[in-house]
């Protein structure tokens, strides 16, 4: 276990003893001798836990008053109360106000460490449960699905990036799984015990963007908004569609990203954080920079490492895997048995354009489970697919049908064969063995045909 622990006690010897005990266990100990010093620490950045004495000399608040003030600002921050003059009534009052636990002085180091560790772990679990409910999390954590060369490269990059804290800029079309990749980087890193916070830039209006990201403060009445940067302290802050962030906020973000510090709206104190920044965009970033929708200096700070998620057109052999995977996920989510997808269905899926990318495949699988529920136990055929999907045109490189009838038979056949085989090679990433098996042709014969048509395979 690790983290910052704020020790608030008017006795210096007690603070030193607790600090030494915590630091031996890998914690960072912060000290305050009264409520004013404690508030200064808390306003700058909330720690992982607070150890708070109830009775303090030369303090404008006692421990219970400071506990109440702290809870108003950070309702999820665990606070362990300590006292050498406590009573049962005092302990009950502290727990009623929101303390995690109450320990009487003198206490053993083992008891204190056990309580602090449990307090931090409980707060972590409550935070995770809250996030799961807020995101309406799937019944299981999604995986990066695919065996194509391009997806294997993405998985390798995720593994490498998880071992660092470098800023990452993820590019890819809508629905390709950019946020999933960002979550995988976070989930495989040392920061996984802390929050993954999403900043949806399209929803951050010019009027509220600074407030949402950096928070605000009004210490006089105890009112505060905790911004996304502070929520992501020690974790990861993910900017979805970074080009949609208002320009004035982008300017402020440049310094916050580079220096990891900022001032809250209406605040005077500098707030120091430790946040990994991962950003994503489905746009052409060069065009966005030229059009002034993305600051060039911000781009260079965000794109320490760039990662591109391939489109389905670049990994068509993964489409059957994705369909089967999302059929299983949707079945678990709906509490139903998964439907069986026939070979003709999977072949049709490989040929479709899928303008909604991976997200569309998932939606189609869920739709099939609902609309074709009477097919449980049967193998689905193309006729069972939704009408809107059946009406899609397969991906084509040229509008061959317009010109083919004007050609002599031999040339028309060669034109069809060339486009057909080129598409098959794209579907299987150039793997001739897989193409031959799919189209029912001998590998050697396929090699000869490709050579005669001047098509390159592998």
VOFI-177028 format. One record per residue (C-alpha): residue number from 1; residue in three letters; x, y, z. Coordinates in nm, 2 decimals. Layout:
% VOFI-177028
REC    i   aa      px      py      pz
REC  NUM  Ala       X       Y       Z
...
//
This chain:
% VOFI-177028
REC    i   aa      px      py      pz
REC    1  Unk    0.00    0.00    0.00
REC    2  Unk    0.12    0.35   -0.07
REC    3  Unk   -0.01    0.71   -0.07
REC    4  Unk    0.00    1.04    0.11
REC    5  Unk   -0.12    1.04    0.47
REC    6  Unk   -0.20    1.37    0.65
REC    7  Unk   -0.13    1.36    1.03
REC    8  Unk   -0.31    1.63    1.23
REC    9  Unk   -0.20    1.65    1.59
REC   10  Unk   -0.09    1.93    1.82
REC   11  Unk    0.18    1.71    1.98
REC   12  Unk    0.50    1.70    1.78
REC   13  Unk    0.62    1.37    1.93
REC   14  Unk    0.30    1.20    1.83
REC   15  Unk    0.33    1.33    1.47
REC   16  Unk    0.69    1.22    1.44
REC   17  Unk    0.61    0.87    1.58
REC   18  Unk    0.32    0.82    1.34
REC   19  Unk    0.52    0.96    1.05
REC   20  Unk    0.81    0.72    1.11
REC   21  Unk    0.57    0.43    1.14
REC   22  Unk    0.39    0.52    0.81
REC   23  Unk    0.71    0.59    0.61
REC   24  Unk    0.85    0.25    0.71
REC   25  Unk    0.56    0.10    0.53
REC   26  Unk    0.61    0.31    0.21
REC   27  Unk    0.36    0.59    0.28
REC   28  Unk    0.44    0.96    0.24
REC   29  Unk    0.37    1.14    0.57
REC   30  Unk    0.24    1.50    0.58
REC   31  Unk    0.21    1.69    0.91
REC   32  Unk   -0.01    1.96    1.05
REC   33  Unk   -0.01    2.09    1.41
REC   34  Unk   -0.35    2.26    1.39
REC   35  Unk   -0.67    2.30    1.18
REC   36  Unk   -0.53    2.59    0.98
REC   37  Unk   -0.23    2.40    0.86
REC   38  Unk   -0.44    2.10    0.79
REC   39  Unk   -0.68    2.30    0.57
REC   40  Unk   -0.38    2.44    0.37
REC   41  Unk   -0.27    2.08    0.30
REC   42  Unk   -0.62    1.97    0.21
REC   43  Unk   -0.69    2.27   -0.02
REC   44  Unk   -0.36    2.21   -0.20
REC   45  Unk   -0.44    1.84   -0.27
REC   46  Unk   -0.64    1.57   -0.08
REC   47  Unk   -0.42    1.29    0.06
REC   48  Unk   -0.51    0.92    0.06
REC   49  Unk   -0.61    0.93    0.42
REC   50  Unk   -0.62    1.17    0.72
REC   51  Unk   -0.52    1.08    1.08
REC   52  Unk   -0.69    1.35    1.29
REC   53  Unk   -0.66    1.42    1.66
REC   54  Unk   -0.99    1.53    1.83
REC   55  Unk   -0.85    1.77    2.09
REC   56  Unk   -0.59    2.03    1.96
REC   57  Unk   -0.44    2.33    2.14
REC   58  Unk   -0.40    2.66    1.96
REC   59  Unk   -0.64    2.56    1.68
REC   60  Unk   -0.94    2.75    1.54
REC   61  Unk   -1.13    2.41    1.50
REC   62  Unk   -1.13    2.10    1.70
REC   63  Unk   -1.10    1.76    1.54
REC   64  Unk   -1.47    1.70    1.50
REC   65  Unk   -1.52    2.05    1.34
REC   66  Unk   -1.23    1.99    1.10
REC   67  Unk   -1.37    1.64    1.02
REC   68  Unk   -1.70    1.80    0.92
REC   69  Unk   -1.52    2.07    0.71
REC   70  Unk   -1.31    1.80    0.54
REC   71  Unk   -1.62    1.58    0.46
REC   72  Unk   -1.79    1.88    0.30
REC   73  Unk   -1.50    1.92    0.06
REC   74  Unk   -1.40    1.55    0.02
REC   75  Unk   -1.69    1.32    0.11
REC   76  Unk   -1.49    1.01   -0.01
REC   77  Unk   -1.17    1.09    0.18
REC   78  Unk   -1.12    0.84    0.47
REC   79  Unk   -1.04    1.00    0.81
REC   80  Unk   -0.92    0.81    1.11
REC   81  Unk   -0.98    0.99    1.44
REC   82  Unk   -0.74    0.95    1.74
REC   83  Unk   -0.76    1.08    2.09
REC   84  Unk   -0.61    1.03    2.44
REC   85  Unk   -0.92    1.17    2.61
REC   86  Unk   -1.19    1.01    2.41
REC   87  Unk   -1.52    0.87    2.54
REC   88  Unk   -1.77    0.63    2.38
REC   89  Unk   -1.99    0.93    2.31
REC   90  Unk   -1.70    1.11    2.13
REC   91  Unk   -1.63    0.80    1.92
REC   92  Unk   -1.99    0.76    1.82
REC   93  Unk   -2.01    1.13    1.73
REC   94  Unk   -1.70    1.10    1.52
REC   95  Unk   -1.83    0.80    1.33
REC   96  Unk   -2.17    0.98    1.28
REC   97  Unk   -2.00    1.28    1.12
REC   98  Unk   -1.82    1.05    0.88
REC   99  Unk   -1.49    0.92    1.03
REC  100  Unk   -1.38    0.58    0.91
REC  101  Unk   -1.27    0.47    1.26
REC  102  Unk   -1.17    0.59    1.60
REC  103  Unk   -0.85    0.48    1.79
REC  104  Unk   -0.76    0.57    2.14
REC  105  Unk   -0.41    0.68    2.25
REC  106  Unk   -0.17    0.52    2.32
REC  107  Unk   -0.21    0.28    2.03
REC  108  Unk    0.01    0.01    1.88
REC  109  Unk    0.17    0.07    1.55
REC  110  Unk    0.02   -0.25    1.41
REC  111  Unk   -0.33   -0.13    1.49
REC  112  Unk   -0.28    0.21    1.33
REC  113  Unk   -0.13    0.06    1.01
REC  114  Unk   -0.41   -0.20    0.98
REC  115  Unk   -0.67    0.07    1.02
REC  116  Unk   -0.51    0.31    0.77
REC  117  Unk   -0.47    0.03    0.51
REC  118  Unk   -0.83   -0.08    0.56
REC  119  Unk   -0.95    0.28    0.53
REC  120  Unk   -0.76    0.34    0.20
REC  121  Unk   -0.87    0.00    0.06
REC  122  Unk   -1.24    0.06    0.16
REC  123  Unk   -1.23    0.41    0.00
REC  124  Unk   -1.08    0.25   -0.32
REC  125  Unk   -1.35   -0.02   -0.34
REC  126  Unk   -1.63    0.24   -0.28
REC  127  Unk   -1.48    0.46   -0.55
REC  128  Unk   -1.46    0.17   -0.80
REC  129  Unk   -1.81    0.06   -0.73
REC  130  Unk   -1.93    0.42   -0.78
REC  131  Unk   -1.75    0.43   -1.11
REC  132  Unk   -1.89    0.10   -1.22
REC  133  Unk   -2.24    0.22   -1.15
REC  134  Unk   -2.18    0.55   -1.32
REC  135  Unk   -2.05    0.39   -1.64
REC  136  Unk   -2.31    0.11   -1.63
REC  137  Unk   -2.01   -0.12   -1.67
REC  138  Unk   -2.05   -0.44   -1.87
REC  139  Unk   -2.08   -0.77   -1.69
REC  140  Unk   -1.72   -0.83   -1.78
REC  141  Unk   -1.43   -0.61   -1.87
REC  142  Unk   -1.39   -0.58   -2.24
REC  143  Unk   -1.08   -0.72   -2.42
REC  144  Unk   -0.89   -0.61   -2.72
REC  145  Unk   -1.00   -0.86   -2.97
REC  146  Unk   -0.81   -0.95   -3.28
REC  147  Unk   -0.54   -1.17   -3.43
REC  148  Unk   -0.45   -0.95   -3.73
REC  149  Unk   -0.10   -0.81   -3.75
REC  150  Unk   -0.23   -0.46   -3.69
REC  151  Unk   -0.41   -0.55   -3.37
REC  152  Unk   -0.11   -0.75   -3.25
REC  153  Unk    0.09   -0.44   -3.29
REC  154  Unk   -0.16   -0.24   -3.08
REC  155  Unk   -0.16   -0.50   -2.80
REC  156  Unk    0.22   -0.49   -2.80
REC  157  Unk    0.22   -0.11   -2.78
REC  158  Unk   -0.03   -0.13   -2.49
REC  159  Unk    0.20   -0.36   -2.29
REC  160  Unk    0.50   -0.13   -2.35
REC  161  Unk    0.31    0.19   -2.26
REC  162  Unk    0.17    0.04   -1.94
REC  163  Unk    0.52    0.03   -1.79
REC  164  Unk    0.57    0.40   -1.84
REC  165  Unk    0.39    0.72   -1.74
REC  166  Unk    0.45    0.88   -2.09
REC  167  Unk    0.16    1.09   -2.23
REC  168  Unk   -0.01    0.91   -2.52
REC  169  Unk   -0.22    1.04   -2.81
REC  170  Unk   -0.45    0.77   -2.96
REC  171  Unk   -0.59    0.82   -3.31
REC  172  Unk   -0.85    0.62   -3.49
REC  173  Unk   -1.20    0.64   -3.64
REC  174  Unk   -1.52    0.67   -3.43
REC  175  Unk   -1.60    0.34   -3.27
REC  176  Unk   -1.26    0.17   -3.32
REC  177  Unk   -1.20    0.14   -2.94
REC  178  Unk   -0.98    0.43   -2.85
REC  179  Unk   -1.11    0.46   -2.49
REC  180  Unk   -1.08    0.08   -2.45
REC  181  Unk   -0.71    0.10   -2.55
REC  182  Unk   -0.67    0.39   -2.30
REC  183  Unk   -0.83    0.18   -2.02
REC  184  Unk   -0.61   -0.11   -2.10
REC  185  Unk   -0.30    0.10   -2.07
REC  186  Unk   -0.42    0.23   -1.74
REC  187  Unk   -0.54   -0.11   -1.61
REC  188  Unk   -0.20   -0.27   -1.68
REC  189  Unk    0.00    0.00   -1.52
REC  190  Unk    0.10    0.08   -1.16
REC  191  Unk   -0.17    0.35   -1.16
REC  192  Unk   -0.45    0.09   -1.19
REC  193  Unk   -0.52    0.11   -0.82
REC  194  Unk   -0.62    0.48   -0.88
REC  195  Unk   -0.89    0.64   -1.09
REC  196  Unk   -0.93    0.64   -1.47
REC  197  Unk   -1.12    0.97   -1.53
REC  198  Unk   -1.28    1.06   -1.86
REC  199  Unk   -1.30    1.42   -1.98
REC  200  Unk   -1.56    1.42   -2.26
REC  201  Unk   -1.43    1.73   -2.45
REC  202  Unk   -1.74    1.76   -2.67
REC  203  Unk   -1.95    1.82   -2.36
REC  204  Unk   -1.71    2.07   -2.20
REC  205  Unk   -1.86    2.40   -2.30
REC  206  Unk   -1.66    2.72   -2.31
REC  207  Unk   -1.83    2.84   -2.00
REC  208  Unk   -1.77    2.53   -1.78
REC  209  Unk   -1.46    2.37   -1.93
REC  210  Unk   -1.21    2.53   -1.68
REC  211  Unk   -1.44    2.46   -1.39
REC  212  Unk   -1.49    2.09   -1.48
REC  213  Unk   -1.12    2.03   -1.54
REC  214  Unk   -0.95    2.24   -1.27
REC  215  Unk   -1.23    2.28   -1.01
REC  216  Unk   -1.31    2.59   -0.81
REC  217  Unk   -1.28    2.69   -0.45
REC  218  Unk   -1.45    2.91   -0.19
REC  219  Unk   -1.29    2.84    0.14
REC  220  Unk   -1.50    3.08    0.33
REC  221  Unk   -1.82    2.88    0.30
REC  222  Unk   -1.65    2.55    0.25
REC  223  Unk   -1.79    2.50   -0.10
REC  224  Unk   -1.57    2.35   -0.36
REC  225  Unk   -1.59    2.17   -0.70
REC  226  Unk   -1.32    1.90   -0.73
REC  227  Unk   -1.20    1.91   -1.09
REC  228  Unk   -1.12    1.62   -1.31
REC  229  Unk   -0.75    1.67   -1.27
REC  230  Unk   -0.77    1.63   -0.89
REC  231  Unk   -1.01    1.34   -0.93
REC  232  Unk   -0.74    1.16   -1.14
REC  233  Unk   -0.45    1.23   -0.90
REC  234  Unk   -0.21    0.93   -0.91
REC  235  Unk   -0.43    0.79   -1.19
REC  236  Unk   -0.51    0.86   -1.55
REC  237  Unk   -0.70    1.14   -1.71
REC  238  Unk   -0.84    1.06   -2.05
REC  239  Unk   -0.93    1.34   -2.30
REC  240  Unk   -1.19    1.21   -2.54
REC  241  Unk   -1.19    1.40   -2.87
REC  242  Unk   -0.93    1.66   -2.76
REC  243  Unk   -0.99    1.88   -3.06
REC  244  Unk   -1.34    1.97   -2.92
REC  245  Unk   -1.19    2.13   -2.61
REC  246  Unk   -1.24    2.51   -2.61
REC  247  Unk   -0.94    2.70   -2.72
REC  248  Unk   -0.89    2.91   -2.41
REC  249  Unk   -0.89    2.59   -2.20
REC  250  Unk   -0.64    2.43   -2.44
REC  251  Unk   -0.41    2.72   -2.36
REC  252  Unk   -0.44    2.66   -1.99
REC  253  Unk   -0.40    2.29   -2.04
REC  254  Unk   -0.06    2.33   -2.20
REC  255  Unk    0.10    2.43   -1.87
REC  256  Unk   -0.11    2.19   -1.65
REC  257  Unk    0.00    1.90   -1.87
REC  258  Unk    0.37    1.99   -1.87
REC  259  Unk    0.41    2.11   -1.51
REC  260  Unk    0.14    1.90   -1.34
REC  261  Unk    0.01    2.20   -1.14
REC  262  Unk   -0.26    2.46   -1.18
REC  263  Unk   -0.49    2.70   -0.99
REC  264  Unk   -0.85    2.63   -0.93
REC  265  Unk   -1.11    2.87   -1.06
REC  266  Unk   -1.13    3.14   -0.80
REC  267  Unk   -0.83    3.00   -0.61
REC  268  Unk   -0.49    3.14   -0.53
REC  269  Unk   -0.30    2.83   -0.42
REC  270  Unk   -0.11    2.62   -0.67
REC  271  Unk   -0.24    2.26   -0.68
REC  272  Unk    0.02    1.99   -0.75
REC  273  Unk   -0.10    1.66   -0.90
REC  274  Unk    0.05    1.35   -1.04
REC  275  Unk   -0.17    1.25   -1.34
REC  276  Unk   -0.10    1.05   -1.66
REC  277  Unk   -0.26    1.22   -1.96
REC  278  Unk   -0.40    1.00   -2.24
REC  279  Unk   -0.58    1.18   -2.52
REC  280  Unk   -0.77    1.06   -2.82
REC  281  Unk   -0.91    1.20   -3.15
REC  282  Unk   -1.09    1.06   -3.45
REC  283  Unk   -0.99    1.37   -3.66
REC  284  Unk   -0.70    1.45   -3.89
REC  285  Unk   -0.49    1.64   -3.64
REC  286  Unk   -0.28    1.82   -3.90
REC  287  Unk   -0.60    1.97   -4.04
REC  288  Unk   -0.73    2.05   -3.69
REC  289  Unk   -0.41    2.24   -3.61
REC  290  Unk   -0.42    2.43   -3.94
REC  291  Unk   -0.78    2.52   -3.88
REC  292  Unk   -0.70    2.64   -3.52
REC  293  Unk   -0.91    2.38   -3.35
REC  294  Unk   -0.61    2.22   -3.18
REC  295  Unk   -0.31    2.42   -3.04
REC  296  Unk    0.01    2.30   -3.19
REC  297  Unk    0.20    2.34   -2.86
REC  298  Unk   -0.06    2.13   -2.69
REC  299  Unk   -0.04    1.86   -2.96
REC  300  Unk    0.33    1.82   -2.90
REC  301  Unk    0.28    1.79   -2.53
REC  302  Unk    0.01    1.53   -2.56
REC  303  Unk    0.17    1.32   -2.84
REC  304  Unk    0.49    1.21   -2.66
REC  305  Unk    0.38    0.87   -2.79
REC  306  Unk    0.13    0.83   -3.08
REC  307  Unk   -0.08    0.52   -3.12
REC  308  Unk   -0.31    0.46   -3.41
REC  309  Unk   -0.60    0.21   -3.39
REC  310  Unk   -0.66    0.04   -3.72
REC  311  Unk   -1.00    0.05   -3.89
REC  312  Unk   -1.20   -0.26   -3.96
REC  313  Unk   -1.10   -0.23   -4.33
REC  314  Unk   -0.74   -0.28   -4.22
REC  315  Unk   -0.82   -0.59   -4.01
REC  316  Unk   -1.11   -0.76   -4.18
REC  317  Unk   -1.00   -1.10   -4.06
REC  318  Unk   -1.08   -0.99   -3.70
REC  319  Unk   -1.45   -0.92   -3.78
REC  320  Unk   -1.57   -1.28   -3.72
REC  321  Unk   -1.37   -1.29   -3.39
REC  322  Unk   -1.54   -0.96   -3.29
REC  323  Unk   -1.88   -1.08   -3.38
REC  324  Unk   -1.85   -1.40   -3.18
REC  325  Unk   -1.69   -1.21   -2.88
REC  326  Unk   -1.97   -0.94   -2.87
REC  327  Unk   -2.23   -1.21   -2.91
REC  328  Unk   -2.10   -1.37   -2.59
REC  329  Unk   -2.08   -1.04   -2.41
REC  330  Unk   -2.43   -0.94   -2.51
REC  331  Unk   -2.57   -1.28   -2.41
REC  332  Unk   -2.41   -1.24   -2.06
REC  333  Unk   -2.54   -0.89   -2.03
REC  334  Unk   -2.90   -0.99   -2.13
REC  335  Unk   -2.90   -1.31   -1.94
REC  336  Unk   -2.95   -1.52   -2.26
REC  337  Unk   -2.78   -1.80   -2.44
REC  338  Unk   -2.56   -1.68   -2.72
REC  339  Unk   -2.68   -1.74   -3.08
REC  340  Unk   -2.47   -1.94   -3.32
REC  341  Unk   -2.34   -1.75   -3.63
REC  342  Unk   -2.33   -1.95   -3.95
REC  343  Unk   -2.03   -1.94   -4.18
REC  344  Unk   -2.23   -1.75   -4.44
REC  345  Unk   -2.31   -1.49   -4.18
REC  346  Unk   -1.95   -1.45   -4.08
REC  347  Unk   -1.85   -1.42   -4.45
REC  348  Unk   -2.11   -1.15   -4.50
REC  349  Unk   -1.99   -0.97   -4.19
REC  350  Unk   -1.63   -0.97   -4.34
REC  351  Unk   -1.76   -0.80   -4.66
REC  352  Unk   -1.97   -0.53   -4.50
REC  353  Unk   -1.84   -0.17   -4.46
REC  354  Unk   -1.93   -0.13   -4.09
REC  355  Unk   -1.94    0.25   -4.09
REC  356  Unk   -1.99    0.24   -3.71
REC  357  Unk   -1.68    0.02   -3.67
REC  358  Unk   -1.64   -0.21   -3.37
REC  359  Unk   -1.92   -0.03   -3.18
REC  360  Unk   -2.16   -0.11   -3.46
REC  361  Unk   -2.07   -0.48   -3.45
REC  362  Unk   -2.15   -0.49   -3.08
REC  363  Unk   -2.48   -0.32   -3.14
REC  364  Unk   -2.57   -0.57   -3.42
REC  365  Unk   -2.50   -0.86   -3.19
REC  366  Unk   -2.72   -0.72   -2.92
REC  367  Unk   -2.99   -0.66   -3.17
REC  368  Unk   -2.97   -1.02   -3.31
REC  369  Unk   -3.00   -1.16   -2.96
REC  370  Unk   -3.32   -0.96   -2.90
REC  371  Unk   -3.48   -0.99   -3.25
REC  372  Unk   -3.38   -1.34   -3.33
REC  373  Unk   -3.45   -1.49   -2.98
REC  374  Unk   -3.67   -1.76   -3.14
REC  375  Unk   -3.36   -1.89   -3.32
REC  376  Unk   -3.20   -2.01   -2.99
REC  377  Unk   -3.02   -2.33   -3.05
REC  378  Unk   -3.02   -2.29   -3.43
REC  379  Unk   -2.74   -2.17   -3.66
REC  380  Unk   -2.82   -1.82   -3.79
REC  381  Unk   -2.81   -1.76   -4.16
REC  382  Unk   -2.78   -1.44   -4.36
REC  383  Unk   -3.16   -1.43   -4.39
REC  384  Unk   -3.18   -1.38   -4.01
REC  385  Unk   -2.97   -1.06   -4.02
REC  386  Unk   -3.13   -0.72   -3.97
REC  387  Unk   -3.27   -0.55   -4.28
REC  388  Unk   -3.06   -0.24   -4.25
REC  389  Unk   -2.75   -0.46   -4.24
REC  390  Unk   -2.86   -0.67   -4.54
REC  391  Unk   -2.91   -0.35   -4.74
REC  392  Unk   -2.55   -0.24   -4.69
REC  393  Unk   -2.32   -0.27   -4.99
REC  394  Unk   -2.00   -0.47   -4.95
REC  395  Unk   -1.68   -0.28   -4.95
REC  396  Unk   -1.56   -0.22   -5.30
REC  397  Unk   -1.25   -0.06   -5.43
REC  398  Unk   -1.41    0.05   -5.76
REC  399  Unk   -1.76    0.06   -5.90
REC  400  Unk   -1.70   -0.24   -6.11
REC  401  Unk   -2.06   -0.31   -6.19
REC  402  Unk   -2.09    0.01   -6.39
REC  403  Unk   -1.82   -0.08   -6.64
REC  404  Unk   -1.81   -0.46   -6.65
REC  405  Unk   -2.09   -0.51   -6.90
REC  406  Unk   -1.92   -0.30   -7.16
REC  407  Unk   -1.61   -0.53   -7.17
REC  408  Unk   -1.55   -0.85   -7.36
REC  409  Unk   -1.61   -1.16   -7.16
REC  410  Unk   -1.25   -1.25   -7.10
REC  411  Unk   -1.16   -0.89   -6.98
REC  412  Unk   -1.47   -0.88   -6.76
REC  413  Unk   -1.38   -1.21   -6.60
REC  414  Unk   -1.03   -1.09   -6.53
REC  415  Unk   -1.15   -0.76   -6.39
REC  416  Unk   -1.39   -0.95   -6.15
REC  417  Unk   -1.13   -1.20   -6.05
REC  418  Unk   -0.87   -0.93   -5.98
REC  419  Unk   -1.10   -0.73   -5.76
REC  420  Unk   -1.25   -1.04   -5.59
REC  421  Unk   -0.91   -1.18   -5.50
REC  422  Unk   -0.77   -0.84   -5.40
REC  423  Unk   -1.06   -0.81   -5.16
REC  424  Unk   -1.00   -1.16   -5.02
REC  425  Unk   -0.64   -1.08   -4.96
REC  426  Unk   -0.73   -0.77   -4.77
REC  427  Unk   -0.97   -0.97   -4.56
REC  428  Unk   -0.70   -1.21   -4.46
REC  429  Unk   -0.41   -0.96   -4.44
REC  430  Unk   -0.25   -1.11   -4.75
REC  431  Unk   -0.23   -1.46   -4.61
REC  432  Unk   -0.27   -1.68   -4.92
REC  433  Unk   -0.32   -2.00   -4.73
REC  434  Unk   -0.63   -1.85   -4.55
REC  435  Unk   -0.76   -1.71   -4.87
REC  436  Unk   -0.73   -2.04   -5.05
REC  437  Unk   -0.91   -2.22   -4.77
REC  438  Unk   -1.19   -1.96   -4.76
REC  439  Unk   -1.26   -1.96   -5.14
REC  440  Unk   -1.21   -2.34   -5.19
REC  441  Unk   -0.91   -2.32   -5.41
REC  442  Unk   -0.58   -2.50   -5.40
REC  443  Unk   -0.29   -2.29   -5.27
REC  444  Unk   -0.07   -2.36   -5.57
REC  445  Unk   -0.35   -2.28   -5.81
REC  446  Unk   -0.42   -1.95   -5.63
REC  447  Unk   -0.05   -1.86   -5.65
REC  448  Unk   -0.06   -1.90   -6.03
REC  449  Unk   -0.39   -1.71   -6.06
REC  450  Unk   -0.25   -1.42   -5.86
REC  451  Unk    0.07   -1.41   -6.06
REC  452  Unk   -0.13   -1.40   -6.39
REC  453  Unk   -0.33   -1.11   -6.26
REC  454  Unk   -0.02   -0.93   -6.12
REC  455  Unk   -0.15   -0.93   -5.76
REC  456  Unk    0.09   -0.96   -5.47
REC  457  Unk    0.02   -1.19   -5.18
REC  458  Unk    0.24   -1.34   -4.91
//
